[in-house]
Amino acid sequence: MILGIVLLVLLFTPLSTPLSAHLHTSLHTSLRTSLRTLLHTTFDTLIRTNATTTSVLPLLSKTLRSNPSIFQSNTDRKYFADNLITASNLRIRYSHHLGLTLPPDSDSESALILNLHLNDELNEEMKISLSLNPSLKDLSNYYSFPISIIKILHKIYPQHEELKAILETTNSPGPISIRLNDPTYIPPSYTSKIADKVYVLPPSLRSQIMKNTDYISGRFEVQDVHSSKVLEYVQGNKILDLCAGRGGKTLGIACTLNNNTIDCYDIDKDRLKGLSSRISKISQYIKSEVNVLSEVTDNDYDCVLVDGPCSSSGVWRRWPNARWEFNVSKLPELEQNLTDILVEGMSRVKKGGRIVYCTCSLFKEENEDVVRNIDWKDWSKVNERRFPLNDEGDGFYVYVAKKIK
């Protein structure tokens, strides 16, 4: 098919232009057509089946791997991935403009939604209403967020401009940050330093970092800058990471503090799988003893870090479809679970030690409300901070208190 198109171009085009130029242009045009066709097919599958976060990324990965003839460069892969994810995230905006219901009834309707995104055609009336005094429904339609989540965020950010900034940022690709394990390492020139041992690079260069031999050897980790800054509040000789997960914060602490003991635990044992190998991989940069626990028995820790399981709303821009999967009715359950975990963490701190509570959530129910649920009569507040969701890093919350009795 491609060869036939090329021959037609050569037959009917004057040869004042070099033959090779016509060949290249024709192949490029045909390739872009194939790329857009595949994008339409994949988007239709995604949006009409209400694909979940856990299925979107495998679908994207499988499509990229299965079509090497179409994805001939990183530019092609980025075009495909960015448009698939962004069009999916903004589905409410586009369907509202077109007067369509979700999910679409046919592949032609899903094609209309995708084309509206690709051609950057948006109702001027919608843009004007947004610039004046938009209702929460206007914000829901334009920024493509469920109205239930808009209402919760509006309580936290009552000023429309602040709320719009949060929504706009959530619809944009997040920056990629790296944290150095090896303090002597000099990062690539395309990175910029934004904190101690933390550097940022554009999202489009993520693939370069993941293939970097120094990353593979463990000289640095990929970790959000605000997540890295939470570690600044962790101190003491004996430390417990109570919700260690894959161990990102544990490893950050171990590469920063000297001659400490760091115990890491997670109730979900599957999340801890692989942590021992990660520890071995960067052992030459680790300055403290790190132990992976099957259960927690000690109650004499200098510091307990509680990075509890939450909605992860502060990092939703990195997870396609997460906003659609989250049910706000689960917030009371999440709040109670986080409160229980925080109480457990506090019981493991010795007098004079500290508790560090943090989440990657934007919601008060998982942050300030959890802290308010606690009886702090034997504690003294050290710090409380919200790290904003912005172009530099993800949304995080941290509360620190010292045990005085």
BALOBA-1460 file (C-alpha; in Angstrom, 3 decimals):
// residues 405
<rec num="1" residu="m" x="0.000" y="0.000" z="0.000"/>
<rec num="2" residu="i" x="2.749" y="2.435" z="0.981"/>
<rec num="3" residu="l" x="4.738" y="1.509" z="-2.129"/>
<rec num="4" residu="g" x="1.685" y="2.164" z="-4.310"/>
<rec num="5" residu="i" x="1.240" y="5.631" z="-2.822"/>
<rec num="6" residu="v" x="4.914" y="6.386" z="-3.375"/>
<rec num="7" residu="l" x="4.697" y="5.329" z="-7.028"/>
<rec num="8" residu="l" x="1.642" y="7.540" z="-7.610"/>
<rec num="9" residu="v" x="3.467" y="10.505" z="-6.128"/>
<rec num="10" residu="l" x="6.476" y="9.867" z="-8.351"/>
<rec num="11" residu="l" x="4.336" y="9.476" z="-11.483"/>
<rec num="12" residu="f" x="2.353" y="12.672" z="-11.075"/>
<rec num="13" residu="t" x="4.907" y="15.001" z="-9.455"/>
<rec num="14" residu="p" x="7.332" y="17.104" z="-11.550"/>
<rec num="15" residu="l" x="10.933" y="16.003" z="-11.033"/>
<rec num="16" residu="s" x="12.301" y="19.487" z="-10.364"/>
<rec num="17" residu="t" x="12.509" y="18.274" z="-6.742"/>
<rec num="18" residu="p" x="15.000" y="15.464" z="-6.038"/>
<rec num="19" residu="l" x="13.502" y="11.979" z="-6.228"/>
<rec num="20" residu="s" x="14.665" y="11.128" z="-2.694"/>
<rec num="21" residu="a" x="12.794" y="14.121" z="-1.269"/>
<rec num="22" residu="h" x="9.490" y="12.969" z="-2.794"/>
<rec num="23" residu="l" x="10.086" y="9.475" z="-1.473"/>
<rec num="24" residu="h" x="10.818" y="10.730" z="2.056"/>
<rec num="25" residu="t" x="7.812" y="13.078" z="2.119"/>
<rec num="26" residu="s" x="5.434" y="10.392" z="0.881"/>
<rec num="27" residu="l" x="6.675" y="7.817" z="3.376"/>
<rec num="28" residu="h" x="6.425" y="10.355" z="6.207"/>
<rec num="29" residu="t" x="2.847" y="11.293" z="5.252"/>
<rec num="30" residu="s" x="1.827" y="7.649" z="5.050"/>
<rec num="31" residu="l" x="3.486" y="6.922" z="8.388"/>
<rec num="32" residu="r" x="1.685" y="9.802" z="10.118"/>
<rec num="33" residu="t" x="-1.608" y="8.546" z="8.644"/>
<rec num="34" residu="s" x="-0.925" y="5.082" z="10.055"/>
<rec num="35" residu="l" x="-0.009" y="6.608" z="13.399"/>
<rec num="36" residu="r" x="-3.242" y="8.595" z="13.647"/>
<rec num="37" residu="t" x="-5.301" y="5.592" z="12.537"/>
<rec num="38" residu="l" x="-3.755" y="3.470" z="15.271"/>
<rec num="39" residu="l" x="-4.305" y="6.300" z="17.765"/>
<rec num="40" residu="h" x="-8.018" y="6.410" z="16.863"/>
<rec num="41" residu="t" x="-8.383" y="2.640" z="17.225"/>
<rec num="42" residu="t" x="-6.613" y="2.536" z="20.587"/>
<rec num="43" residu="f" x="-8.512" y="5.556" z="21.930"/>
<rec num="44" residu="d" x="-11.816" y="3.974" z="20.897"/>
<rec num="45" residu="t" x="-10.911" y="0.807" z="22.820"/>
<rec num="46" residu="l" x="-9.887" y="2.838" z="25.855"/>
<rec num="47" residu="i" x="-12.805" y="5.227" z="26.114"/>
<rec num="48" residu="r" x="-15.657" y="2.891" z="25.153"/>
<rec num="49" residu="t" x="-14.640" y="0.226" z="27.653"/>
<rec num="50" residu="n" x="-13.995" y="2.719" z="30.475"/>
<rec num="51" residu="a" x="-10.481" y="1.329" z="30.818"/>
<rec num="52" residu="t" x="-9.035" y="1.578" z="34.301"/>
<rec num="53" residu="t" x="-5.693" y="3.046" z="35.318"/>
<rec num="54" residu="t" x="-4.201" y="-0.414" z="35.611"/>
<rec num="55" residu="s" x="-5.304" y="-1.305" z="32.076"/>
<rec num="56" residu="v" x="-4.509" y="1.970" z="30.274"/>
<rec num="57" residu="l" x="-0.767" y="1.768" z="30.800"/>
<rec num="58" residu="p" x="-0.464" y="-1.904" z="29.757"/>
<rec num="59" residu="l" x="-2.630" y="-1.115" z="26.710"/>
<rec num="60" residu="l" x="-0.322" y="1.762" z="25.806"/>
<rec num="61" residu="s" x="2.796" y="-0.333" z="26.368"/>
<rec num="62" residu="k" x="1.426" y="-3.265" z="24.342"/>
<rec num="63" residu="t" x="0.477" y="-0.978" z="21.451"/>
<rec num="64" residu="l" x="3.923" y="0.614" z="21.362"/>
<rec num="65" residu="r" x="5.656" y="-2.777" z="21.401"/>
<rec num="66" residu="s" x="3.372" y="-4.391" z="18.819"/>
<rec num="67" residu="n" x="3.787" y="-1.748" z="16.110"/>
<rec num="68" residu="p" x="7.526" y="-1.126" z="15.595"/>
<rec num="69" residu="s" x="7.008" y="-0.203" z="11.940"/>
<rec num="70" residu="i" x="4.754" y="2.699" z="12.963"/>
<rec num="71" residu="f" x="6.745" y="3.948" z="15.946"/>
<rec num="72" residu="q" x="10.062" y="4.622" z="14.267"/>
<rec num="73" residu="s" x="11.261" y="7.328" z="16.651"/>
<rec num="74" residu="n" x="10.836" y="8.636" z="20.195"/>
<rec num="75" residu="t" x="8.900" y="11.547" z="18.668"/>
<rec num="76" residu="d" x="6.292" y="9.125" z="17.289"/>
<rec num="77" residu="r" x="5.998" y="7.340" z="20.633"/>
<rec num="78" residu="k" x="5.662" y="10.613" z="22.540"/>
<rec num="79" residu="y" x="3.023" y="11.919" z="20.089"/>
<rec num="80" residu="f" x="0.987" y="8.743" z="20.502"/>
<rec num="81" residu="a" x="1.300" y="8.457" z="24.298"/>
<rec num="82" residu="d" x="0.718" y="12.155" z="25.049"/>
<rec num="83" residu="n" x="-2.379" y="12.405" z="22.859"/>
<rec num="84" residu="l" x="-3.882" y="9.112" z="24.010"/>
<rec num="85" residu="i" x="-3.514" y="10.004" z="27.689"/>
<rec num="86" residu="t" x="-4.474" y="13.687" z="27.413"/>
<rec num="87" residu="a" x="-7.541" y="13.054" z="25.242"/>
<rec num="88" residu="s" x="-8.659" y="10.413" z="27.727"/>
<rec num="89" residu="n" x="-8.125" y="12.768" z="30.677"/>
<rec num="90" residu="l" x="-10.107" y="15.549" z="28.973"/>
<rec num="91" residu="r" x="-12.986" y="13.369" z="27.792"/>
<rec num="92" residu="i" x="-15.633" y="15.358" z="29.703"/>
<rec num="93" residu="r" x="-14.487" y="18.637" z="28.136"/>
<rec num="94" residu="y" x="-14.735" y="17.291" z="24.598"/>
<rec num="95" residu="s" x="-17.916" y="15.242" z="25.010"/>
<rec num="96" residu="h" x="-19.657" y="18.256" z="26.605"/>
<rec num="97" residu="h" x="-18.657" y="20.435" z="23.664"/>
<rec num="98" residu="l" x="-19.981" y="17.839" z="21.200"/>
<rec num="99" residu="g" x="-23.148" y="17.102" z="23.160"/>
<rec num="100" residu="l" x="-22.228" y="13.416" z="23.524"/>
<rec num="101" residu="t" x="-22.709" y="11.061" z="26.433"/>
<rec num="102" residu="l" x="-19.939" y="8.953" z="27.965"/>
<rec num="103" residu="p" x="-18.934" y="6.339" z="27.120"/>
<rec num="104" residu="p" x="-19.511" y="6.991" z="23.382"/>
<rec num="105" residu="d" x="-22.070" y="4.821" z="21.595"/>
<rec num="106" residu="s" x="-19.904" y="4.188" z="18.524"/>
<rec num="107" residu="d" x="-16.391" y="4.415" z="17.133"/>
<rec num="108" residu="s" x="-17.466" y="7.450" z="15.107"/>
<rec num="109" residu="e" x="-18.375" y="9.301" z="18.320"/>
<rec num="110" residu="s" x="-15.058" y="8.429" z="19.953"/>
<rec num="111" residu="a" x="-13.341" y="9.622" z="16.757"/>
<rec num="112" residu="l" x="-15.140" y="12.973" z="17.069"/>
<rec num="113" residu="i" x="-13.865" y="13.337" z="20.639"/>
<rec num="114" residu="l" x="-10.278" y="12.515" z="19.670"/>
<rec num="115" residu="n" x="-10.324" y="14.784" z="16.602"/>
<rec num="116" residu="l" x="-11.552" y="17.682" z="18.723"/>
<rec num="117" residu="h" x="-8.450" y="17.199" z="20.866"/>
<rec num="118" residu="l" x="-6.033" y="16.679" z="17.963"/>
<rec num="119" residu="n" x="-7.312" y="19.730" z="16.076"/>
<rec num="120" residu="d" x="-7.448" y="21.879" z="19.236"/>
<rec num="121" residu="e" x="-10.993" y="22.987" z="18.460"/>
<rec num="122" residu="l" x="-12.847" y="24.200" z="21.507"/>
<rec num="123" residu="n" x="-16.075" y="26.054" z="21.953"/>
<rec num="124" residu="e" x="-15.236" y="29.778" z="22.343"/>
<rec num="125" residu="e" x="-18.313" y="30.205" z="24.513"/>
<rec num="126" residu="m" x="-16.855" y="27.680" z="26.950"/>
<rec num="127" residu="k" x="-13.540" y="29.548" z="27.060"/>
<rec num="128" residu="i" x="-15.272" y="32.890" z="27.657"/>
<rec num="129" residu="s" x="-17.495" y="31.541" z="30.454"/>
<rec num="130" residu="l" x="-14.425" y="30.086" z="32.114"/>
<rec num="131" residu="s" x="-12.642" y="33.454" z="32.081"/>
<rec num="132" residu="l" x="-15.575" y="35.238" z="33.769"/>
<rec num="133" residu="n" x="-17.203" y="33.661" z="36.824"/>
<rec num="134" residu="p" x="-17.364" y="29.938" z="36.101"/>
<rec num="135" residu="s" x="-19.657" y="27.618" z="37.997"/>
<rec num="136" residu="l" x="-18.286" y="24.387" z="39.431"/>
<rec num="137" residu="k" x="-20.048" y="22.590" z="36.569"/>
<rec num="138" residu="d" x="-18.183" y="24.809" z="34.078"/>
<rec num="139" residu="l" x="-14.911" y="23.839" z="35.742"/>
<rec num="140" residu="s" x="-15.911" y="20.175" z="35.692"/>
<rec num="141" residu="n" x="-16.659" y="20.300" z="31.964"/>
<rec num="142" residu="y" x="-13.633" y="22.318" z="30.924"/>
<rec num="143" residu="y" x="-11.011" y="20.574" z="33.040"/>
<rec num="144" residu="s" x="-12.683" y="17.189" z="32.620"/>
<rec num="145" residu="f" x="-13.050" y="16.280" z="36.289"/>
<rec num="146" residu="p" x="-15.995" y="14.514" z="37.932"/>
<rec num="147" residu="i" x="-18.139" y="17.156" z="39.610"/>
<rec num="148" residu="s" x="-17.913" y="15.270" z="42.936"/>
<rec num="149" residu="i" x="-14.143" y="15.804" z="43.015"/>
<rec num="150" residu="i" x="-14.474" y="19.447" z="41.913"/>
<rec num="151" residu="k" x="-16.747" y="20.107" z="44.910"/>
<rec num="152" residu="i" x="-14.222" y="18.613" z="47.347"/>
<rec num="153" residu="l" x="-11.299" y="20.528" z="45.859"/>
<rec num="154" residu="h" x="-13.339" y="23.756" z="45.924"/>
<rec num="155" residu="k" x="-13.585" y="23.492" z="49.722"/>
<rec num="156" residu="i" x="-9.781" y="23.412" z="49.887"/>
<rec num="157" residu="y" x="-9.214" y="26.020" z="47.168"/>
<rec num="158" residu="p" x="-12.240" y="28.375" z="47.371"/>
<rec num="159" residu="q" x="-10.617" y="30.952" z="45.077"/>
<rec num="160" residu="h" x="-11.374" y="29.985" z="41.480"/>
<rec num="161" residu="e" x="-7.978" y="31.044" z="40.158"/>
<rec num="162" residu="e" x="-6.195" y="28.802" z="42.645"/>
<rec num="163" residu="l" x="-8.548" y="25.916" z="41.908"/>
<rec num="164" residu="k" x="-8.136" y="26.375" z="38.149"/>
<rec num="165" residu="a" x="-4.351" y="26.296" z="38.546"/>
<rec num="166" residu="i" x="-4.582" y="22.949" z="40.371"/>
<rec num="167" residu="l" x="-6.894" y="21.492" z="37.718"/>
<rec num="168" residu="e" x="-4.764" y="22.791" z="34.854"/>
<rec num="169" residu="t" x="-1.622" y="21.332" z="36.410"/>
<rec num="170" residu="t" x="-3.310" y="17.955" z="36.891"/>
<rec num="171" residu="n" x="-4.067" y="17.920" z="33.159"/>
<rec num="172" residu="s" x="-0.424" y="18.594" z="32.259"/>
<rec num="173" residu="p" x="2.490" y="16.129" z="32.144"/>
<rec num="174" residu="g" x="4.426" y="16.059" z="35.401"/>
<rec num="175" residu="p" x="8.139" y="16.858" z="35.613"/>
<rec num="176" residu="i" x="10.651" y="14.068" z="36.118"/>
<rec num="177" residu="s" x="12.930" y="14.454" z="39.140"/>
<rec num="178" residu="i" x="15.950" y="12.413" z="40.118"/>
<rec num="179" residu="r" x="17.506" y="12.088" z="43.580"/>
<rec num="180" residu="l" x="21.190" y="11.250" z="43.827"/>
<rec num="181" residu="n" x="22.261" y="8.154" z="45.738"/>
<rec num="182" residu="d" x="25.888" y="8.868" z="44.874"/>
<rec num="183" residu="p" x="26.744" y="12.399" z="46.127"/>
<rec num="184" residu="t" x="29.739" y="12.558" z="43.756"/>
<rec num="185" residu="y" x="27.609" y="11.908" z="40.678"/>
<rec num="186" residu="i" x="27.324" y="14.722" z="38.114"/>
<rec num="187" residu="p" x="23.879" y="14.502" z="36.432"/>
<rec num="188" residu="p" x="23.381" y="14.886" z="32.650"/>
<rec num="189" residu="s" x="23.514" y="18.411" z="31.241"/>
<rec num="190" residu="y" x="19.802" y="18.393" z="30.367"/>
<rec num="191" residu="t" x="18.860" y="18.335" z="34.085"/>
<rec num="192" residu="s" x="18.473" y="21.340" z="36.412"/>
<rec num="193" residu="k" x="19.163" y="21.339" z="40.157"/>
<rec num="194" residu="i" x="16.105" y="22.285" z="42.234"/>
<rec num="195" residu="a" x="17.049" y="20.975" z="45.702"/>
<rec num="196" residu="d" x="19.916" y="19.312" z="47.522"/>
<rec num="197" residu="k" x="20.829" y="16.230" z="45.460"/>
<rec num="198" residu="v" x="17.598" y="16.613" z="43.440"/>
<rec num="199" residu="y" x="17.458" y="17.485" z="39.735"/>
<rec num="200" residu="v" x="14.558" y="17.909" z="37.317"/>
<rec num="201" residu="l" x="14.205" y="17.249" z="33.600"/>
<rec num="202" residu="p" x="11.371" y="17.622" z="31.050"/>
<rec num="203" residu="p" x="8.823" y="14.750" z="30.843"/>
<rec num="204" residu="s" x="9.805" y="14.113" z="27.210"/>
<rec num="205" residu="l" x="13.280" y="13.005" z="28.348"/>
<rec num="206" residu="r" x="12.060" y="10.318" z="30.755"/>
<rec num="207" residu="s" x="13.012" y="7.543" z="28.320"/>
<rec num="208" residu="q" x="16.591" y="8.836" z="28.237"/>
<rec num="209" residu="i" x="16.843" y="8.686" z="32.021"/>
<rec num="210" residu="m" x="15.390" y="5.172" z="32.240"/>
<rec num="211" residu="k" x="18.038" y="3.946" z="29.783"/>
<rec num="212" residu="n" x="20.869" y="5.817" z="31.495"/>
<rec num="213" residu="t" x="23.560" y="3.386" z="32.668"/>
<rec num="214" residu="d" x="24.088" y="5.395" z="35.868"/>
<rec num="215" residu="y" x="20.385" y="5.003" z="36.702"/>
<rec num="216" residu="i" x="20.570" y="1.284" z="35.994"/>
<rec num="217" residu="s" x="23.629" y="0.979" z="38.260"/>
<rec num="218" residu="g" x="21.859" y="2.857" z="41.087"/>
<rec num="219" residu="r" x="23.769" y="6.135" z="41.187"/>
<rec num="220" residu="f" x="20.432" y="7.963" z="41.238"/>
<rec num="221" residu="e" x="16.708" y="7.228" z="41.647"/>
<rec num="222" residu="v" x="13.650" y="8.708" z="39.951"/>
<rec num="223" residu="q" x="11.741" y="10.439" z="42.783"/>
<rec num="224" residu="d" x="9.521" y="13.525" z="42.865"/>
<rec num="225" residu="v" x="11.172" y="16.580" z="44.413"/>
<rec num="226" residu="h" x="8.401" y="17.107" z="46.978"/>
<rec num="227" residu="s" x="8.590" y="13.451" z="47.980"/>
<rec num="228" residu="s" x="12.335" y="13.936" z="48.456"/>
<rec num="229" residu="k" x="11.783" y="17.046" z="50.598"/>
<rec num="230" residu="v" x="9.588" y="15.073" z="53.013"/>
<rec num="231" residu="l" x="12.729" y="13.121" z="53.948"/>
<rec num="232" residu="e" x="14.264" y="16.283" z="55.431"/>
<rec num="233" residu="y" x="11.949" y="15.866" z="58.446"/>
<rec num="234" residu="v" x="13.178" y="12.325" z="59.187"/>
<rec num="235" residu="q" x="15.961" y="12.212" z="61.800"/>
<rec num="236" residu="g" x="17.297" y="10.059" z="64.634"/>
<rec num="237" residu="n" x="19.437" y="6.979" z="65.143"/>
<rec num="238" residu="k" x="16.646" y="4.410" z="64.979"/>
<rec num="239" residu="i" x="13.987" y="4.946" z="62.315"/>
<rec num="240" residu="l" x="10.879" y="3.041" z="61.210"/>
<rec num="241" residu="d" x="9.294" y="3.438" z="57.777"/>
<rec num="242" residu="l" x="5.897" y="1.971" z="58.660"/>
<rec num="243" residu="c" x="4.361" y="2.031" z="55.156"/>
<rec num="244" residu="a" x="7.510" y="1.450" z="53.137"/>
<rec num="245" residu="g" x="5.933" y="0.174" z="49.918"/>
<rec num="246" residu="r" x="8.649" y="-0.279" z="47.308"/>
<rec num="247" residu="g" x="11.093" y="1.505" z="49.605"/>
<rec num="248" residu="g" x="11.681" y="4.778" z="47.760"/>
<rec num="249" residu="k" x="11.751" y="6.875" z="50.934"/>
<rec num="250" residu="t" x="13.620" y="4.174" z="52.872"/>
<rec num="251" residu="l" x="16.438" y="4.225" z="50.326"/>
<rec num="252" residu="g" x="16.484" y="8.029" z="50.318"/>
<rec num="253" residu="i" x="16.906" y="8.072" z="54.093"/>
<rec num="254" residu="a" x="19.553" y="5.335" z="53.983"/>
<rec num="255" residu="c" x="21.651" y="7.266" z="51.461"/>
<rec num="256" residu="t" x="21.420" y="10.491" z="53.496"/>
<rec num="257" residu="l" x="21.775" y="9.641" z="57.204"/>
<rec num="258" residu="n" x="25.010" y="8.205" z="58.624"/>
<rec num="259" residu="n" x="25.291" y="5.171" z="60.896"/>
<rec num="260" residu="n" x="21.582" y="4.825" z="61.555"/>
<rec num="261" residu="t" x="19.284" y="1.821" z="61.765"/>
<rec num="262" residu="i" x="16.318" y="1.976" z="59.403"/>
<rec num="263" residu="d" x="13.551" y="-0.618" z="59.700"/>
<rec num="264" residu="c" x="11.009" y="-0.814" z="56.900"/>
<rec num="265" residu="y" x="7.637" y="-2.526" z="57.026"/>
<rec num="266" residu="d" x="4.450" y="-2.684" z="54.982"/>
<rec num="267" residu="i" x="1.265" y="-4.582" z="55.735"/>
<rec num="268" residu="d" x="1.087" y="-5.420" z="52.019"/>
<rec num="269" residu="k" x="3.977" y="-7.854" z="51.677"/>
<rec num="270" residu="d" x="3.732" y="-7.816" z="47.874"/>
<rec num="271" residu="r" x="4.740" y="-4.150" z="47.890"/>
<rec num="272" residu="l" x="7.936" y="-4.998" z="49.759"/>
<rec num="273" residu="k" x="8.983" y="-7.599" z="47.207"/>
<rec num="274" residu="g" x="12.126" y="-6.519" z="45.453"/>
<rec num="275" residu="l" x="13.219" y="-4.084" z="48.176"/>
<rec num="276" residu="s" x="16.087" y="-6.327" z="49.295"/>
<rec num="277" residu="s" x="17.464" y="-6.418" z="45.748"/>
<rec num="278" residu="r" x="17.122" y="-2.628" z="45.493"/>
<rec num="279" residu="i" x="19.086" y="-2.296" z="48.729"/>
<rec num="280" residu="s" x="21.826" y="-4.581" z="47.370"/>
<rec num="281" residu="k" x="21.936" y="-2.641" z="44.112"/>
<rec num="282" residu="i" x="22.877" y="0.626" z="45.837"/>
<rec num="283" residu="s" x="24.670" y="-0.840" z="48.862"/>
<rec num="284" residu="q" x="27.850" y="1.130" z="48.137"/>
<rec num="285" residu="y" x="25.914" y="4.404" z="48.610"/>
<rec num="286" residu="i" x="23.940" y="3.361" z="51.704"/>
<rec num="287" residu="k" x="25.290" y="4.884" z="54.925"/>
<rec num="288" residu="s" x="22.989" y="3.104" z="57.393"/>
<rec num="289" residu="e" x="21.795" y="-0.375" z="58.298"/>
<rec num="290" residu="v" x="18.503" y="-1.235" z="56.570"/>
<rec num="291" residu="n" x="16.227" y="-4.052" z="57.761"/>
<rec num="292" residu="v" x="13.104" y="-5.372" z="56.027"/>
<rec num="293" residu="l" x="10.667" y="-6.472" z="58.767"/>
<rec num="294" residu="s" x="7.948" y="-9.119" z="58.619"/>
<rec num="295" residu="e" x="6.382" y="-7.531" z="61.720"/>
<rec num="296" residu="v" x="7.016" y="-4.524" z="63.977"/>
<rec num="297" residu="t" x="7.747" y="-5.301" z="67.635"/>
<rec num="298" residu="d" x="9.859" y="-2.378" z="68.907"/>
<rec num="299" residu="n" x="8.398" y="0.795" z="70.427"/>
<rec num="300" residu="d" x="11.564" y="2.813" z="71.004"/>
<rec num="301" residu="y" x="12.084" y="4.508" z="67.657"/>
<rec num="302" residu="d" x="13.602" y="7.981" z="67.401"/>
<rec num="303" residu="c" x="11.433" y="8.627" z="64.351"/>
<rec num="304" residu="v" x="8.530" y="6.854" z="62.662"/>
<rec num="305" residu="l" x="7.586" y="7.785" z="59.100"/>
<rec num="306" residu="v" x="3.944" y="7.145" z="58.167"/>
<rec num="307" residu="d" x="3.444" y="7.574" z="54.426"/>
<rec num="308" residu="g" x="-0.017" y="6.042" z="54.467"/>
<rec num="309" residu="p" x="-2.100" y="4.589" z="51.614"/>
<rec num="310" residu="c" x="-4.291" y="7.371" z="50.242"/>
<rec num="311" residu="s" x="-6.169" y="8.526" z="47.136"/>
<rec num="312" residu="s" x="-2.854" y="9.664" z="45.570"/>
<rec num="313" residu="s" x="-4.718" y="12.698" z="44.208"/>
<rec num="314" residu="g" x="-1.517" y="14.752" z="44.376"/>
<rec num="315" residu="v" x="0.008" y="12.549" z="41.680"/>
<rec num="316" residu="w" x="-3.043" y="11.932" z="39.488"/>
<rec num="317" residu="r" x="-1.428" y="13.647" z="36.508"/>
<rec num="318" residu="r" x="0.906" y="10.639" z="36.340"/>
<rec num="319" residu="w" x="-1.937" y="8.071" z="36.349"/>
<rec num="320" residu="p" x="-4.380" y="8.148" z="33.424"/>
<rec num="321" residu="n" x="-7.999" y="7.616" z="34.444"/>
<rec num="322" residu="a" x="-7.346" y="7.735" z="38.212"/>
<rec num="323" residu="r" x="-9.807" y="10.610" z="38.633"/>
<rec num="324" residu="w" x="-12.523" y="8.485" z="37.016"/>
<rec num="325" residu="e" x="-11.894" y="5.455" z="39.191"/>
<rec num="326" residu="f" x="-11.822" y="7.271" z="42.520"/>
<rec num="327" residu="n" x="-15.101" y="7.288" z="44.432"/>
<rec num="328" residu="v" x="-15.377" y="10.205" z="46.865"/>
<rec num="329" residu="s" x="-17.648" y="8.105" z="49.086"/>
<rec num="330" residu="k" x="-14.496" y="6.174" z="50.066"/>
<rec num="331" residu="l" x="-12.919" y="9.214" z="51.718"/>
<rec num="332" residu="p" x="-14.357" y="8.546" z="55.217"/>
<rec num="333" residu="e" x="-12.972" y="4.993" z="55.072"/>
<rec num="334" residu="l" x="-9.582" y="6.260" z="53.897"/>
<rec num="335" residu="e" x="-9.566" y="8.888" z="56.645"/>
<rec num="336" residu="q" x="-10.277" y="6.292" z="59.333"/>
<rec num="337" residu="n" x="-7.668" y="3.886" z="57.962"/>
<rec num="338" residu="l" x="-5.022" y="6.617" z="57.884"/>
<rec num="339" residu="t" x="-5.953" y="7.681" z="61.419"/>
<rec num="340" residu="d" x="-5.527" y="4.110" z="62.664"/>
<rec num="341" residu="i" x="-2.134" y="3.767" z="60.961"/>
<rec num="342" residu="l" x="-0.957" y="7.101" z="62.377"/>
<rec num="343" residu="v" x="-1.986" y="6.040" z="65.900"/>
<rec num="344" residu="e" x="-0.059" y="2.793" z="65.425"/>
<rec num="345" residu="g" x="3.004" y="4.730" z="64.270"/>
<rec num="346" residu="m" x="2.802" y="7.083" z="67.255"/>
<rec num="347" residu="s" x="2.774" y="4.109" z="69.641"/>
<rec num="348" residu="r" x="6.188" y="3.088" z="68.298"/>
<rec num="349" residu="v" x="7.910" y="6.415" z="69.087"/>
<rec num="350" residu="k" x="9.940" y="6.828" z="72.278"/>
<rec num="351" residu="k" x="9.864" y="9.980" z="74.429"/>
<rec num="352" residu="g" x="11.797" y="12.734" z="72.671"/>
<rec num="353" residu="g" x="11.271" y="11.069" z="69.294"/>
<rec num="354" residu="r" x="9.132" y="12.302" z="66.415"/>
<rec num="355" residu="i" x="6.345" y="11.171" z="64.132"/>
<rec num="356" residu="v" x="6.371" y="12.224" z="60.464"/>
<rec num="357" residu="y" x="2.993" y="11.803" z="58.754"/>
<rec num="358" residu="c" x="2.720" y="12.421" z="55.020"/>
<rec num="359" residu="t" x="0.508" y="11.684" z="52.027"/>
<rec num="360" residu="c" x="0.531" y="12.418" z="48.312"/>
<rec num="361" residu="s" x="-3.081" y="13.600" z="48.564"/>
<rec num="362" residu="l" x="-4.729" y="16.969" z="47.948"/>
<rec num="363" residu="f" x="-7.774" y="16.156" z="50.091"/>
<rec num="364" residu="k" x="-8.259" y="17.537" z="53.624"/>
<rec num="365" residu="e" x="-9.913" y="14.279" z="54.645"/>
<rec num="366" residu="e" x="-6.582" y="12.484" z="54.245"/>
<rec num="367" residu="n" x="-4.432" y="15.288" z="55.617"/>
<rec num="368" residu="e" x="-5.597" y="17.934" z="58.104"/>
<rec num="369" residu="d" x="-8.698" y="15.957" z="59.109"/>
<rec num="370" residu="v" x="-6.597" y="12.903" z="60.010"/>
<rec num="371" residu="v" x="-4.345" y="15.078" z="62.170"/>
<rec num="372" residu="r" x="-7.407" y="16.586" z="63.894"/>
<rec num="373" residu="n" x="-8.647" y="13.101" z="64.768"/>
<rec num="374" residu="i" x="-5.592" y="12.521" z="66.977"/>
<rec num="375" residu="d" x="-5.178" y="13.305" z="70.689"/>
<rec num="376" residu="w" x="-1.864" y="15.207" z="70.740"/>
<rec num="377" residu="k" x="-1.720" y="15.931" z="74.495"/>
<rec num="378" residu="d" x="1.648" y="14.128" z="74.846"/>
<rec num="379" residu="w" x="3.061" y="15.694" z="71.712"/>
<rec num="380" residu="s" x="4.389" y="19.036" z="70.502"/>
<rec num="381" residu="k" x="3.837" y="20.154" z="66.920"/>
<rec num="382" residu="v" x="7.089" y="20.667" z="64.996"/>
<rec num="383" residu="n" x="5.872" y="21.473" z="61.492"/>
<rec num="384" residu="e" x="2.940" y="21.221" z="59.100"/>
<rec num="385" residu="r" x="3.262" y="21.879" z="55.409"/>
<rec num="386" residu="r" x="1.475" y="21.438" z="52.107"/>
<rec num="387" residu="f" x="3.755" y="21.030" z="49.120"/>
<rec num="388" residu="p" x="1.711" y="22.401" z="46.210"/>
<rec num="389" residu="l" x="0.979" y="20.517" z="43.024"/>
<rec num="390" residu="n" x="2.848" y="22.631" z="40.486"/>
<rec num="391" residu="d" x="5.304" y="22.583" z="37.594"/>
<rec num="392" residu="e" x="8.107" y="21.652" z="40.007"/>
<rec num="393" residu="g" x="6.606" y="18.714" z="41.875"/>
<rec num="394" residu="d" x="3.564" y="16.725" z="42.952"/>
<rec num="395" residu="g" x="1.105" y="17.553" z="45.722"/>
<rec num="396" residu="f" x="2.217" y="16.382" z="49.193"/>
<rec num="397" residu="y" x="1.229" y="17.015" z="52.798"/>
<rec num="398" residu="v" x="3.445" y="16.530" z="55.864"/>
<rec num="399" residu="y" x="2.819" y="16.877" z="59.605"/>
<rec num="400" residu="v" x="5.623" y="16.478" z="62.167"/>
<rec num="401" residu="a" x="5.293" y="16.224" z="65.962"/>
<rec num="402" residu="k" x="7.656" y="15.459" z="68.867"/>
<rec num="403" residu="k" x="6.720" y="13.157" z="71.750"/>
<rec num="404" residu="i" x="7.209" y="15.108" z="74.985"/>
<rec num="405" residu="k" x="5.725" y="12.665" z="77.541"/>
